[in-house]
Amino acid sequence: MWTSTKVGAQRVVPDGCMDILWNGTDLVVAGPDTAAFMTQSNGTGVGVRFQPGVAPGLLGVSAHAIRNTRVPLAEFWPHDRVARLLDEMHNGNPGQALLRSVGSTEPDKFATLVTQLVTTHDVRHLADTMGITERHLHRKCLARFGYGPKTLQRITRFSAAMDLVYAGKPFTEVAHACGYADQAHLSRDVKALAGTTLTTLVQDADVRLD
């Protein structure tokens, strides 16, 4: 679960995950992003973030169908279920109500294996390791993650790099640890995926993960 108290413009960067979030009024599903998503926050944001590949099974939708979009939760769950959840959130602890409604989620075995291997295998070797064709791998990745294995690899590396950056590691050390050629390579990837610089991302960081 995550919360955000920031008010005003907020930059959401790709991390391979999907979220169910509450903005104080509505419940929305955040699809997988391939670029920064700018949103306006009122300081009451609460959400549940699902590990890559998990949310599509829970929601009954292909991740690719909602890539780079924000869709009302009522598009996937019965309206009465969403209405009850909203009532609980307005009259109690929003985060706990959301967690109870989501319940426990089983890890997707395919998604788990892909995310473990994608940073160390190229697409052909990844497909061979999993015993499927590259085309089949691409199709399954679109359904689980919202994009193919090459994009997933890039976003996974970026997300790992940002974890180290937010932990205070020097940029050069982060670049080396995450397999970038150098700091300039890391900076270019950050600019492409987040639409801004590493320094700005660190300055703007506000989300607290529990």
ChimeraX attribute file (.defattr): number of C-alpha atoms within 10 A of each C-alpha:
attribute: neighborCount
match mode: 1-to-1
recipient: residues
	/A:1	17
	/A:2	15
	/A:3	19
	/A:4	18
	/A:5	14
	/A:6	17
	/A:7	12
	/A:8	10
	/A:9	11
	/A:10	19
	/A:11	18
	/A:12	16
	/A:13	22
	/A:14	22
	/A:15	22
	/A:16	26
	/A:17	20
	/A:18	26
	/A:19	20
	/A:20	23
	/A:21	24
	/A:22	22
	/A:23	16
	/A:24	16
	/A:25	11
	/A:26	13
	/A:27	21
	/A:28	19
	/A:29	23
	/A:30	22
	/A:31	25
	/A:32	28
	/A:33	25
	/A:34	21
	/A:35	18
	/A:36	19
	/A:37	18
	/A:38	11
	/A:39	11
	/A:40	12
	/A:41	17
	/A:42	15
	/A:43	14
	/A:44	15
	/A:45	20
	/A:46	23
	/A:47	22
	/A:48	19
	/A:49	17
	/A:50	18
	/A:51	19
	/A:52	24
	/A:53	29
	/A:54	23
	/A:55	26
	/A:56	22
	/A:57	16
	/A:58	14
	/A:59	14
	/A:60	10
	/A:61	14
	/A:62	20
	/A:63	26
	/A:64	21
	/A:65	14
	/A:66	18
	/A:67	18
	/A:68	18
	/A:69	14
	/A:70	17
	/A:71	15
	/A:72	15
	/A:73	20
	/A:74	16
	/A:75	12
	/A:76	14
	/A:77	13
	/A:78	10
	/A:79	12
	/A:80	10
	/A:81	12
	/A:82	19
	/A:83	14
	/A:84	12
	/A:85	18
	/A:86	20
	/A:87	12
	/A:88	16
	/A:89	18
	/A:90	12
	/A:91	10
	/A:92	11
	/A:93	10
	/A:94	20
	/A:95	19
	/A:96	14
	/A:97	19
	/A:98	22
	/A:99	14
	/A:100	10
	/A:101	14
	/A:102	12
	/A:103	9
	/A:104	8
	/A:105	12
	/A:106	9
	/A:107	15
	/A:108	16
	/A:109	10
	/A:110	15
	/A:111	17
	/A:112	14
	/A:113	12
	/A:114	22
	/A:115	19
	/A:116	11
	/A:117	16
	/A:118	19
	/A:119	19
	/A:120	12
	/A:121	15
	/A:122	13
	/A:123	19
	/A:124	13
	/A:125	14
	/A:126	21
	/A:127	19
	/A:128	13
	/A:129	12
	/A:130	14
	/A:131	11
	/A:132	13
	/A:133	14
	/A:134	17
	/A:135	12
	/A:136	12
	/A:137	21
	/A:138	17
	/A:139	16
	/A:140	19
	/A:141	24
	/A:142	20
	/A:143	18
	/A:144	24
	/A:145	29
	/A:146	29
	/A:147	22
	/A:148	19
	/A:149	25
	/A:150	15
	/A:151	15
	/A:152	24
	/A:153	22
	/A:154	18
	/A:155	23
	/A:156	22
	/A:157	22
	/A:158	23
	/A:159	18
	/A:160	14
	/A:161	24
	/A:162	22
	/A:163	13
	/A:164	17
	/A:165	19
	/A:166	14
	/A:167	10
	/A:168	11
	/A:169	14
	/A:170	12
	/A:171	20
	/A:172	13
	/A:173	14
	/A:174	21
	/A:175	23
	/A:176	14
	/A:177	13
	/A:178	19
	/A:179	14
	/A:180	18
	/A:181	10
	/A:182	15
	/A:183	16
	/A:184	13
	/A:185	13
	/A:186	23
	/A:187	17
	/A:188	15
	/A:189	20
	/A:190	23
	/A:191	15
	/A:192	14
	/A:193	19
	/A:194	20
	/A:195	16
	/A:196	16
	/A:197	14
	/A:198	20
	/A:199	11
	/A:200	9
	/A:201	19
	/A:202	14
	/A:203	9
	/A:204	12
	/A:205	13
	/A:206	14
	/A:207	15
	/A:208	10
	/A:209	10
	/A:210	6
